Structure formats: structure tokens, C-alpha cells
Amino acid sequence: AAILRFLTPSSNTAFKKPENQNGIYTGWLDTLSDDAAGSSEDTVSYADGLRYNLREGWYEFRCSMKLISNGVQREMTLPEALSKFKEPRQPSAYHDIVKNYLLQPQGGNLQSLLDGADDDDALFKSITLDVFASAVSVLYARMVSGDNMIQLLVEMLQGDHACTSGLETSCQFIAEVPLHVQDSVTPLHYSVSPIPTDSSLMNRKVKAADIHSVVWSEVRGQEVIDLHTHLLPPSHGALCLWGIDEMLTYHYLVSEYFMTAPADITPEGFFAMNKNHQADLIWESLFIQRSPISEATRGVLTTLQALGLQSDVDNRDLDAIRKFYDGFREEGLKGVEKFVGEVYRIAGVRYALMTNIPFDSNEAQHWRPMKKEYPETFKSALRVDPLLAGDRKTVENALRASGYSTSLEDARKYLHDWCDTMKPEYLMASTPHDFSLPPSEGGGTLSGVTKKGVNESSLQSPFAFADLTGNDCNDCEATDNLPSIINETSDFLTEVLMPVCEERDLPLALKIGAHRSVNPALLSAGDGLVAFADTNSLARLCGRFPKVRFLATFLSRNNQQEACVLASKFRNLHIYGCWWFCNNPSIIKEITQMRVEMLGTAFTAQ
């Protein structure tokens, strides 16, 4: 990069000297120190009649190397090719010239190193060259844009920015994304951006031809905030789920396993096994006997690859993978904390939002009477489903168990106290797609049913509300007049939840559309029938409580356009993420494109 910087002619006409027939060009120096500017001699000859002037900041150089294109030598020399850029450009603009220079006998002379023992070896070497050329292009682009060469060396020596291993940092971390991985298939792994925010390159224009590379590189280098997880910190003991067995037995993979499980393996028998045995069955079925091409199985493989376990995956060696995790587990709590920190570092996660449930005694014990300490990489989200649904029994039981009365005032105090304890970023609830049943005015199937906060019977069978009303569940007009699963008349909503959100300026996040226990035998893996959800209740909430900010995500793909329209009408509604069964690349791409077109940047991407 430094050699190419030296061989770059100045575009400043004040520096241009009459070019002779010997291929002499004029380059420019970095910003000079006062000592250099005060040199007693102006123009100095330094080699073969070449000259420089420190006061004026120019030097002469000679370079006759011709570029080669498709095996044919071009008439243009390297300096002439570099001078074609009238102003500094982004690194990708220089990639082809840099690669050409690296292969030339008069340049890097790397052509002989590309000869591979076979096609795979040749491909590997070609990719390696692309990475090297990209790294050189990044450093060169920074130099010609105005970043001081000495400062770049200081960054490397001190391990700053992308140079995390100092002078031994691999080129893949200094490179902008090489051309061979700029596609829609290759996973985008986090890596610190090779262009610091204070680089002069950040102030340079981005040409149309550079946009793809620049956007890819910038996105890759951004730390993310995981807005919704079911992660809990190591301090929460058994509630902190981690390791290969927990990954393999996550509900996505359990349900996928039972699609093709042997007839003699029943859900009851499966869940009676220990976690290790369950993981063995899933690994054998989904990763050995079948090709792991689903998003759930690919997620496991991507994770293992990112953790450096590619060879164990190649060997299908589950025991070796377990041994890797056991190395952390043997160190106890400190080992788990070390592993969690490593995962956050590799994934580029600044912090993740937990799902914290004060109504669950198993979790509440980690908050009271003494709050467990946990790192800043975990932040809280307080789950309030019973309050949103008007579930009086659950709320009153929780109040009594915690020493509060069952008054609305104490219910508010209860929620305020938990907010003080957990310091949540937002409150949240997950609501089913279905609807509560309206009061009946006569006989028939609805006779004797009174309106409740949660329609328990409708949660037991798919499309219950459609059957009861005699209408297709996708008939929006038929469902408009039905009350939603959110009990909008509940005192818990109007006198407890909404006032606390408003007083504390806490958003309320709604996850809308889950149908629980579609197949109860599969436990959590049996949740999740996707059906069209009513959005009218959300619109009414936004209009009725304009000072409360609502975050919303829908499980059904069919709700996504309607959600975007609502977000464009209510300034206190923010759409986020692609939840659960929408968290698949093809659907994420479709939904994100629609949101960009309809909402600009006013949403949170998956």
C-alpha cells in the first residue's frame, strides 16, 4: 500500500512538472512538520536525476510498469492508471489495479503462487489473493484520502480498530469485504470495520459503483442490539441456557425432528429422556441422516463455524463439539461468563434484551430479595402479559404472594417496584392471534359465555373464532367487530399498565399472533400456528394512549403490510423485527424491502 501510495501521481496542478520521456511523474507528500517546511534547501536531487521539495511537498518518481488486462499488456502504466481517479475513492475502486500490480513481475510478482495442486487449492489461493488485494486497497485508499501513513502504523502497533492482533492481524480483518463474498448467500459475520470513523475516507464521496461494497462493509462492522431474546445471564444459574445440547433441543429443532421421527419415539418418551439423549437423537436425525438445510439446522452450523469448530462439524463429531463447551463448563461460573463474552464478541452484539417475568417465581428469586449482579451486555425487558389481558387471577395471586393488596393502587406500586428492580428498557407481552368471545344475547354456541380478558377456550383449538362466527379466519370484515385478546376494558390496562408506561416513558412491546399449544404433546415445540391477526385493537391502543410508545411485531406474514400502514399513521407505533416463523431469510428479505419502501428507516430491522 505504501509503495502504491508513493507511485501515485499528484492531481494537484501546482505539483505537476513537465513529464519527460523517461516515465517520470510527480507525487505529493503528507502534511509536513514545521521542521521540514523550514528546510534551507528547496529542491533536492536524490536519485538518477529525480528531485523532491519538502517545502512545496512534492517529489519525482519513475515507473514504467504496464498493466495487463486479460493477458494483454496495456499501454497505460501503473501511475497513469492511478492518476485516472481525479479524487480519492473508496477501496473497492482500486481493487482491480491493486490486484493487477500484485501479479506483475515488476510489482508483487505473485502470479507463480496462484498455481494450485488441484482446483480446490487454486480456488483457495485465488480467494486469498482477493483478500490480500482488498486489504492493500483499504490501506491505500486511506493513504490517498489523507490518513497519515505513520498514524496507520501506530494503529497497527497499538492494536486499534480492526488491527486487534497488532502487526500480526490477518489481512481478512483489514480488508473490506472481498468481491467473492458479496452475494446474497454467504453469511455476513461481524468484523470491526477496517475504516475508523475518524478516517478521512469517511468524508469522501461514494460513487454508484462503490455503494454495494461500502454498505456491505459498514453493515458487517456494526455492533447490534438484540431487541428480544430468551437469554438470561450466568448469574441466573440453570435459567442460563447454553451449550450444544441446548442448541440442538431448541423448540425449532424439536418440531423439525418430529416431522420424521420413528413411530416408536413418542413426544412423551422423548421428553422423558435427559437433554443429552434428546440432543443425540436430533443430531443423528437432522445432521447425519439428513442434509441440514433448514434455517434452524443451518443456524446451528453457522454458530459452530463461527466458534472455530469447522473441523469437528466436517467430521460430524458431536463428542468433540461437547468437549469444546465442557472446557468452559469446567471453570464454573467464570467459565460460563468467559464463554458468553466470547459469543458477544464474535457476534458483534453490544447488548441483548432479556425476557424477564416477575410473575414467575423461578425467575423472581434471582431479583428479590437481593438482585443478582450481571454484566451490562444483558438488559431487561419486563413481561406483563397478565396485565395486558386482564388476567385477574394471575395478577392477584402475584400481588398477594409479594405482600401487596389486590387494589389497583397496589397493582401500580407492584409494577413500579419491579421497574425499579429490573430497570427494563421496555415492557412486553405476547398476544395470540385469536379473539375473546363477545357476550351472548341468546342461545346457540355462544350461549352463556361472558366476556373475559383471555378467551381460554379459543386458545385450545386452531381457528376457534372462525368456527364460532361461521366465517373464514381471513375475512377481515367479519372479525373487525370482535373484541381482541387484549382486554381493552380491563382496569389493569387502563389504570395500571398504561399509566406506568406513561409515567416512566417505557415503551410497550407487543408480539402479536402466536397460537399456543397447537400440539400440546410437543410442549414449547408445539406452539405457533400462524394465523391472520386483528390489528384494530393495536390501532385503538395507539389512538387511545398517544403518550405511550408501542413496539409491535406480527407472527403472520399476512399482517406485515397492514402493520406498516398502521405505523405510518401513528407516531407512537414502531414496527420491529421478523418474529419466529417470519425469521427466515426469504421472508426477512421480503418484509424488510416492504418496510423500507413504506417506512424509510423508521423501523427496527431483523
DAHU-V499866 format. One record per helix or strand of 2 or more residues. SS is the DSSP state (hx for helix, st for strand). FROM is the first residue (numbers start at 1). LEN is the number of residues. If there is no record, write none. Layout:
[[SS FROM LEN] [SS FROM LEN]]
This chain:
[[hx 2 5] [st 24 5] [hx 34 4] [st 44 4] [st 50 4] [st 58 5] [st 66 4] [st 72 6] [hx 78 6] [hx 91 13] [hx 111 4] [hx 119 27] [hx 149 10] [hx 166 3] [hx 171 4] [hx 179 3] [hx 200 4] [hx 208 13] [st 224 3] [hx 234 6] [hx 244 5] [hx 251 9] [hx 267 6] [hx 275 14] [hx 295 12] [hx 310 5] [hx 318 12] [hx 332 16] [st 349 5] [hx 361 4] [st 378 2] [st 381 3] [hx 385 5] [hx 392 10] [hx 408 15] [st 426 7] [hx 457 3] [hx 464 6] [hx 476 4] [hx 491 14] [st 507 8] [hx 520 7] [hx 536 9] [st 550 5] [hx 557 13] [st 573 4] [hx 580 3] [hx 585 15]]
